[in-house]
C-alpha cells in the first residue's frame, strides 16, 4: 500500500472518489424542471452537475494514472514546520468552534498570541508551555484592559454627546471611533516601549513571548475597533458581557 | 454622458473614498513588496471591508490595493533581487544590478514613473474600448452567453498552471462548488446532507467571499509554513541615493514605454494570460528597440533603466487591460480581476452591457478610482522610498498569523449582524484554505476554481434557458455564428498552449542532447 502511494499522487485519487460520490448524489437528487415547463425543453437541474462530475472523474483518472510524485518534494514540510501546521489547523478549528461561546476578544487574543509565539519560535516546543500559558494570560488581561477602557470611553462620549454636555461633533460615532483609535494607538505605543525596555536581547524565548503579546493585543483591538465600531459588524461577545 | 460623468465624480468625491483608497494603496504597496503576499490575496482580504462601504468607495479600495500590489512588487526586485510576486520577475535583473551600482533610488523612481505610465495608459484604453465591447454583448442571447462563459473558463484553465488537465479539472471543481445551494429555476436544494444542512446558511450555497478568502488567504498561510524556519530578514541596501532618473532619459525611452503599454494592455485584456507573460514580452521588445537605437538606449540586462522601465510599464498596463473584458463581458483577465468581479457581484453589480446602460455613473466612478489609484500608487511609492528597506525586513512568520485572523474576521464580517452565518463563513474559509493549500502543493491552479465559481451560475442559467428556448435541442450552440466563434476560440485556447508546451519540451530535450 505504501509503495502504491509512493508512485501515485493522493489528490487525484481523492477527487476520483469524490466525483463518484458526487455523481451518485446528483442521480439520487433527481431531476428538477423549470416552473411552468409543461411544453418541455428544459434540460433540468441534473444535467450540468452530472457533466461536471464526469469531467472531474475523467480528469482525476487521467492524473491518477499519469501524474507521478516527484522523488524529492521541495515543498514537503519538515518535522518542526509540520508541528506548526498542525497547531495552526487545530487552533483554527477550535477558534471557529468556540468563538460563539467565549467571544471574539478572548478567542482572537489567545489564538493570535499562540500562533505568533509558535511562528517566532519556529516550532511547537513542549518545554515552552510556561510561556504559552503566561503569554496567553497576559495577552488576554491586557486586551481586556484596553477593551474596557475603550468601551467605557465610547459609552461616555456617546452619552455625553446625546445629553449635549460636550460639543455634538465629539459625540458623533465617527469621531468616537477616531478617538478610540487614537487611544488604542497610544496604548500600543506604550506597550511597544515597554517591550523594548524589557526585551533588550532579541531572539530569546522571553522576547518572542513579549513580541507575541504585543502583536496579539494590538491586532485584536484594532480589528475590534474597525469591524465592530466602524463597520458595525456584530462580533460575538461571549463571556465578555460588558 | 456629461451627467454620468458628474454623477460618477460625485460618488467618489468624498473624504471617505479618498481616505480608504489611500489606505488601500499603501496596503497594496506593502503587500506587493512582501514576498509571499500577492495582489489577489490582498484584494480577497479587503473584500469584506469593501462590502461595508458604498459601491464606488469599496471598488476604489480594491483597485487601489490591486494597483499598489502590482507596482509594489518591484521594490524587493530592485532592492533585494527577489521579486515580490511573478509580475516583477523581469524587473529583477536590471533593477538589482542598478542597486549594486548604487542607483537603487533611480531604479525605484523609474519603476514608479513606469508603473504610472502603464496604469494611466491602460486606463485610457479601458475608457475607450470597454463601452464598445460591452455594446457588442447586446447581440448576445442565452446561447452566446453560455459559450462566452465556456470560453472564459477554458482559457483560464488552459493557460494557468503547466498542465491542461489540471486546469480543466479545477474549472469543473469550481463549477461544482457554484452548483451548491438552490436550483436557479426550481428552487430545490442542491446540497449534500440536505436534511442536516437545509436550515443552515449553507443552504444558500457557498459564500463567494469566504471561499475566495480561503483559497487565496488561508491557503497562503499554510503554504508559507515551509519558509518559517528559513532566514527571513534580508537586509536591503539602505543607500537609496537620487530618486528621480534624468528627465531626458525618461523621454528617450518613449518607444519602450509605448510598446510596453501596448503589450501590457493587450495581454491583460486576453483572459488568463496575466502580467508574468506581459513583462517578458515587453522586455524582449525593449531589447529590440534598444538594439535598433544606434546606442542611444542602453541594452536591458546590463543594469540599466530600460530594463526596469519596460516590464514596469507592462505590468501596470495589465491592470487596465484586464479590466476591459472584466467590466465589459464579466470575464476576468487574471485571478485578481476574477476576485474583483466577485466583489462587484457581491455588491449586486453584474458586469456586462447592463452595467454600461443601467449604471453608467458607477462605470465612470470605477474609471476615476482607477486613475486615483494610480496617482496614489505613484505618490506613496515615491514618498516611502526610504522606508522600503524597513518594510522588507518584516518577517513573514509575524505576518502570517495576522493574515489568518484577518481572513477569519473578513469572512465573518460579510454576514454583518448574523453571527451564525458568520461562523459558517469562517468554516467555509478554513475548509477552502486547506483545499487550496493541498491543491497549490500539488501544482493545481486556483484561478480556474474562482472562474468556475463566478461563471458557474451564469453558465447554468443561460445553458438551460438556451436549450429550453430551442425546444430541448442541445445543438443550438452550433447553429449561431457568435457561438461558433466562441467555440472556435475555446478550441484554439485549448490547442495552442498544449502545442507550445510540446514545443518547449522538445526544445529542452534537444538542448539536453546537445
Contacts between the chains, C-beta under 8 A, distances in Angstrom:
chain1	res1	chain2	res2	distance
A	9	B	442	6.3
A	11	B	438	6.3
A	11	B	439	7.4
A	11	B	442	4.9
A	11	B	444	7.4
A	15	B	169	7.1
A	15	B	173	7.4
A	22	B	176	6.5
A	25	B	192	5.5
A	29	B	188	7.9
A	29	B	190	6.6
A	32	B	183	5.0
A	32	B	185	7.3
A	32	B	186	3.9
A	32	B	188	4.7
A	33	B	185	7.6
A	33	B	186	6.4
A	34	B	185	4.2
A	34	B	186	6.7
A	34	B	464	7.1
A	34	B	468	6.6
A	35	B	185	6.7
A	35	B	186	6.5
A	37	B	468	7.2
A	39	B	471	7.9
A	40	B	471	7.6
A	40	B	472	6.1
A	41	B	467	6.7
A	41	B	468	4.4
A	41	B	469	7.5
A	41	B	470	7.2
A	41	B	471	4.8
A	41	B	472	4.1
A	42	B	185	7.1
A	42	B	464	5.9
A	42	B	467	7.2
A	42	B	468	4.7
A	42	B	472	7.7
A	43	B	463	7.4
A	43	B	464	5.8
A	43	B	467	4.8
A	43	B	468	7.5
A	43	B	472	7.2
A	43	B	474	7.4
A	44	B	464	7.8
A	45	B	183	4.2
A	45	B	185	6.8
A	45	B	186	6.1
A	45	B	188	6.8
A	45	B	190	6.9
A	45	B	464	7.8
A	47	B	464	8.0
A	48	B	175	7.3
A	48	B	179	6.9
A	48	B	459	7.5
A	48	B	460	5.2
A	48	B	463	6.5
A	49	B	176	6.8
A	49	B	179	5.1
A	49	B	190	7.3
A	52	B	172	4.7
A	52	B	175	4.8
A	52	B	176	5.0
A	52	B	179	7.2
A	53	B	176	7.2
A	55	B	168	6.7
A	55	B	169	7.4
A	55	B	172	4.1
A	56	B	169	6.2
A	56	B	172	4.7
A	56	B	173	6.3
A	56	B	176	6.8
A	59	B	165	5.1
A	59	B	166	7.5
A	59	B	168	5.7
A	59	B	169	3.5
A	59	B	172	6.8
A	60	B	169	6.6
A	62	B	165	5.4
A	63	B	163	7.9
A	63	B	165	5.9
A	63	B	166	6.7
A	63	B	169	7.0
A	67	B	163	7.5
A	67	B	166	8.0
A	75	B	223	7.9
A	75	B	226	5.8
A	75	B	441	5.4
A	76	B	226	7.8
A	77	B	225	6.0
A	77	B	226	5.7
A	78	B	226	8.0
A	78	B	229	7.3
A	80	B	228	8.0
A	80	B	229	6.1
A	81	B	225	4.8
A	81	B	226	5.9
A	81	B	228	5.8
A	81	B	229	6.6
A	84	B	225	5.6
A	84	B	228	6.1
A	85	B	222	6.4
A	85	B	225	5.0
A	88	B	221	6.9
A	88	B	222	6.9
A	88	B	225	7.4
A	88	B	404	7.0
A	89	B	222	7.8
A	89	B	434	7.3
A	92	B	218	8.0
A	92	B	404	6.9
A	92	B	408	7.5
A	92	B	430	5.4
A	93	B	430	7.0
A	95	B	408	6.9
A	95	B	426	7.8
A	96	B	408	7.5
A	96	B	423	6.2
A	96	B	426	4.9
A	96	B	427	5.4
A	96	B	430	6.4
A	99	B	423	6.4
A	99	B	426	7.6
A	100	B	419	6.6
A	100	B	420	7.8
A	100	B	423	5.9
A	108	B	405	6.1
A	108	B	409	7.7
A	111	B	401	7.9
A	111	B	405	6.8
A	112	B	401	5.6
A	112	B	402	7.7
A	112	B	405	5.7
A	115	B	400	7.6
A	115	B	401	3.7
A	115	B	404	6.7
A	116	B	398	6.5
A	116	B	401	5.0
A	119	B	228	6.0
A	119	B	397	4.1
A	119	B	398	7.0
A	119	B	400	6.4
A	119	B	401	6.2
A	120	B	397	6.2
A	120	B	398	7.2
A	122	B	228	6.1
A	122	B	229	4.7
A	122	B	397	7.7
A	123	B	229	7.5
A	211	B	398	7.8
A	215	B	398	6.6
A	215	B	401	7.5
A	215	B	402	7.5
A	219	B	402	5.8
A	219	B	405	6.5
A	223	B	405	7.1
A	223	B	406	7.5
A	223	B	409	5.5
A	226	B	49	7.8
A	227	B	409	6.1
A	227	B	413	5.4
A	230	B	52	7.9
A	231	B	49	7.3
A	231	B	52	4.0
A	231	B	413	6.7
A	232	B	416	7.9
A	233	B	52	7.6
A	233	B	412	7.3
A	233	B	413	4.5
A	233	B	416	6.2
A	233	B	417	7.8
A	233	B	422	8.0
A	234	B	416	7.0
A	234	B	417	4.6
A	234	B	418	7.7
A	234	B	419	5.7
A	234	B	422	7.8
A	235	B	412	7.7
A	236	B	419	5.2
